[in-house]
């Protein structure tokens, strides 16, 4: 009980109902006044943000490095360098990080909104950190391709500014910024280092029935013609507030009750956190109508990224298989905007199996959080200090991984952990080999469901063409800049922020009343019976809204499935009989297959050529499981310690080691027996160098828990390093 509640209790401890009710109504009235004042502050912040050129919410100071408006193909994007806090020292020899913020309706800055954030974690680890944000309004005529070209220039500029860095920049793309940097990396594959896609959708049709209702939205609206209408009504501008509204519609219980009630019920402690978040959530930005139309046509409804069906204006095909850098995918089962199927489904679109992925030379690491929501992937301090911190500290290890599919397993580390001295921080990151069957186990569409989405894409093109031909000219003629601005200012999302502010007639009274309440605050505790009834009523109302949302989503799915499963409709849009789309599920590429065969032939011919570095790497990969082995951060910590103690003549650079890792992994995968047979030909004549090489192999082998198989393989490798074995192999005709 609070002090105010105790004053209403009888001597025997029983609360006087009348006095408790009076206390509750005083408290409820005071909370109402303070809630109105909180909304007034929110409105003031909204107005301040709307007047800014860059309405960001970055916590850290920054300096402008490159203005996208000054590029040959100008865009409204900016590259800034983050200034570390006073107690943080940056090491310019470490790999730089570049955080790309999503332009999905909101303003920039979510990647650095808190001290415990992607930016904060990278800087605390000593990495130079850069940030790519955007202005509130687009440059007239800019396109998605222009943005990709600008982002490539930003990466080039960071490389120029960090000449001593040990590795190419690591790119972090949040939400829609993820597919954007994936596009850029497909066009400029040699430019970036490892790429982290956080909550980024790349396969838009993917999902499972009974969940992921957002993927049905395009079909129920008849395709993207409404996007074109919105762009015309906006006089060539698409309002990002419409995207925010789509996100909010997923959870009516939170949007219409829980978020506000959480503040009202905890009005003495919650407003600051609420206002900080609403500063970002309530600052929608604008997009060029052509940009949004491209996104809706090619991604949201067309799903062309995974199929490799997107081309640049010069005719170059955008293919995610072009990306040579490791790709780290971070997604969550609690994310219904980008579920794991949409974050990882592109792998099933592009590859038959994991061997196909390895032949393409691609390295993909993924981790799936159990509960965190979409925004929590970027905002949650717990996620930042665990998942993002582990990716940051182990990014160089991931960069060295050979081609393949791995799951990042992050577990608690303690004194009982083997070789705990090699673990940095509270968690141990292990990279476990996986196959595409592990991705399929998340849930996939049937061929019949894929045909329904293909039908939507074709219906969308028809409806958009009809709109462009017959209605668009009329709408454009009726639209003016003033009418477009009026529609934006009266959008429901903006109105709820602007309705209560210091510009409102009632603002002086609200402000005065709030000051009076704070000076005479009489809060009641949770023990108050009416406060308990209030909480129960709010919970029941929220549950009702949640049930309504579930019913709506179920009805949406049923309408989608029944409409687009129609054989007549599918035939009218040109799909073949049987309900299967014409597009092959896995995109073939004869040129890539030919190149893969050529690489294999070169590896066979080059198997006996190399040096001590190649011998060490081949040995380590074989011991760890051959072509199916994993890794963890203890091995990399050992590698760094061993490397620091090596004499100059045995040290090799990161790129040389990375090249050796990839080559020897593929060599073992191609012919493990011959790779072991020829390993002694890679060893130097000097016995001391061979001994030092075996010591390195032993140190890496002993850096983690050892299995009996690994012990047996190490013994096998040890014999190959013996002088007599080296002489026998070198005297043989094969040598």
Secondary structure, DSSP 8 states (H G I E B T S, - for coil): --HHHHTTB-TTS-B-HHHHHHHHHHHHHHHHHHHHHHHHHHHHHHHHHHTSSS----SS-EEEEEEGGGSSS--SEEEEEE---TT----TTS--EEEE---SSS-S-GGGSSSSSHHHHHHHTT--EEEEEE-SS--TT--HHHHHHHHHHHHHHHHHH-TT-SSS-EEEEETHHHHHHHHHHHHSTTT-S-EEEES--S-TT---TTS-GGGGHHHHTTSTHHHHHHHHHTTSEEETHHHHHHHHHT-HHIIIIIHHHHHHHTTTTSHHHHHHHHHHHT---EEEHHHHHHHIIIIIIT--TTTT-EE-TTS-EE-GGG--S-EEEEEETT-SSS-HHHHHTHHHHH-SSHHHHHHTT-EEEEEEESS--TTHHHH-HHHIIIIIHHHHHTHHHHHH--SEEEEEEEEE--TTSTTGGG--SSEEEEEEEE-HHHHHTT----HHHHHHHHHHHHHHHHHHHHIIIIIHHHHHHH--HHHHHHHHHT-HHHHHHHSSSTTSTTHHHHHHHHHHHHHT-----TTSHHHHHHHHHHHHHHHHHHHHHHHHHHHHHHHHHHHHT-HHHHHHTT--TTS--SS-SS---HHHHHHHHHHHHHHHHTTT---HHHHHHHHHHHHTTGGG--EEHHHHHHHHHHHHHS-GGG---HHHHHHHHHHHHHHHHH-HHHHHHTGGGGS-S-HHHHHHHHHHHHHHHTTS---HHHHHHHHHHHHHTSHHHHHHHHHSTT-
